[in-house]
Amino acid sequence: MLTGIILAGGPNDYVKGHHRSLLLHHNEPQILCQIKKMSQIADEIIIVTNNPRELLPHVPTNIRIITDFYPNRGPIGGLHAGLSLARTEIAWVIEVDTLSISTSMTSKLIKNVLCYHADGAIPLVDGTLKPLQGVYRTSTKATLTKLLQQEDTTLSTFLENIHTVSVSSSSDYKIRPHHTPQ
């Protein structure tokens, strides 16, 4: 079972006064393209946004739209909210402007989380880690809660506090150095 989480909040998600997720991609709002792709392997989809009313008329009724528990904390706040309300053990996370979504890469990420007993798996694309296109166990919400309470909203600190693996887009598996919480 898999939850898909789309991070669609924050002031940078607007272009010329319109929510970025509603910009057209292949003649439909890009958020619908993301939902269709995620629905191929996800059992549920959650959209995390600061302005749910704007998106509500544009997404199917079976999609949950939620807001951050810790507002104005960036992607870490959205990730925390999504993982907190996910109904599955594992969640696939993407940003609202991620257009090249790969279900086969996500399947590899899930396999690596399970195989290596990791908290998360992150795609490595052209030598760059893409943590906001990764897969995480929902149990990592405890680490996120602790960081948010300490007002540490850096993605790098979160990743340093969980066990992650990275998966190359060229199918080579690489274990990323990790820290595990004590």
N, C-alpha and C positions, 0 to 999 in steps of 0.2 A: 504494500500500500504506500502511496506517495502523495504528498501535498505539493502543489505548485504555488509559489508565492511570488507575486509581482510587486516590486517596490515602485510605487507611483506617487510619492509625496514630495513635498518640498518646493521652495520657491524657484529652483532651477528647472522645474518641469513644465515651464510655460514658454511658448514661442508666440510672439505677437499677440499676447493676451489669451491664447488658447492652450489648453492642457496638451502637453507633448504626446500623450498616449492617444489623443483623438486625431492627430495628424494622419492623413491617409497614407496607406501602404498597400499597394495592389488594390486600389479602389475601395478600401475599407479602413476604419480606424485601426491603427497599428496594435492597439490593445486587443482587438478582436483576433488579429493574426496570432498574437502571442497566446491567447486563450485557446484557440483552435489547435495550435501546435502542442501546448502543454497538455491539453485534454487527451492527446493520443496515449499518454502514459500516466497522467496524474489522476488520482481518484477524486480529488477536490482541488479547487483553486481559490486562493485568497488574494485580494488586491489590498495593499496597504497604501493609504493616501491621506493627506491632510484635508482634502476636500471631496468627501464621498458623494455629495449631492451632484457634483459636476459629472461624475462618471456613471452614476446609477442608471440614467436613462439609456446608456450606450452598451451595457454589458448584460449577458443573459441572467435571468433571475436565480439560477442555481449557483452563481458566483458570489462568494461573500466579500463584501467591501468593509474594511475596518480602518480604524485610525490608530496612531501610536499611543501606547500607554504612557510613554515619556515623550511628549511633543518637542519638536525642534531639536532633535538629537541626531539628525541625519540618517543615513542608511542603517546605522546600528539600532536606532530606535524602531525603524520599520522592520528590520530583521527580527528584533525581539518580539514585536507585536505579532508578526506572522507565525513565528515558531511557538509562541505562547498559545495561540488558538488553533494550531494545526491538530488535526485528529489522527495523524499518523506518526510513526516513529521517525520517518525521514522526510525531509522537505527539499525541494528544488527551488532555488532562489534566482530570480533575474531582475534586472532593472528595467524600467518601463521603456527605455530606448534601445534595448537589446533586440535587434531584428534577426540576427543569424542564430536561431535557436536550434540546437541539435539534440534530438531525442536519443540518438545513438551515443553521443558523448555523455549525456546524462545517465544512460544505462551503465556506461563504463564507470562513471563516478559513483553510482550506487553500489556497483559490484566491489569497488575498492573500499568504500566505507565498511561494507560487510566483511570483506576478506581480511582487511587489516585492523578490524575493530576500531576504526577511526571515528572521530567526532564529525569530520567533514572531509570532503574531497573537492579539490579546486582544479578547474581546467588550466592548463599551461598552453597558451596560444602564442606562437612565435616568440617564445622565451619570456612571456609576461603572464604572471598569475592573474586570473580573473575571479576574485573571491565573490563578486556579486553575480556570478553565473554558476555558482557551486551548489553542492548538495551537503546538507547538514542534518545531524540528528537533532530532534527537537529538544533533547536533554541539554543542549548547549545554551538554552534560554537561561539556565541558572547562572552561567558565566556572564551572559549579557546583562542580566539583572544586576549582578554585582558591579560590573563596569559602569552601567548607567547610574547606579546609586552613587558611585564614586565620581561621576561626571567625566569619565574617560570614554569618549565616543570615537576613538580611533579604531579603525578596522584592523590595523596591524596589532594592536594590543589584544584584541579579541582572538586573532589567529595565533598569537604567541601563547595564549592560555588554553588552547584546545589542541587535541591530537589531529593533525590534518595530513592528508596525502595529496600530492598533485598528480594529475594525469595529463600527459602530453597529447596534444591534438594529433600527433603522428602515431598514436597508439603505444608509445613507449611509456612504461610505468616508472615513476620516480617517487620515492618516498621523501616528502619534504621534512626537514628538521622540525621538531615540534616540542612543545612543552605540555605537560599535563598538570592540571590543577592538583594541588595537594589536599 
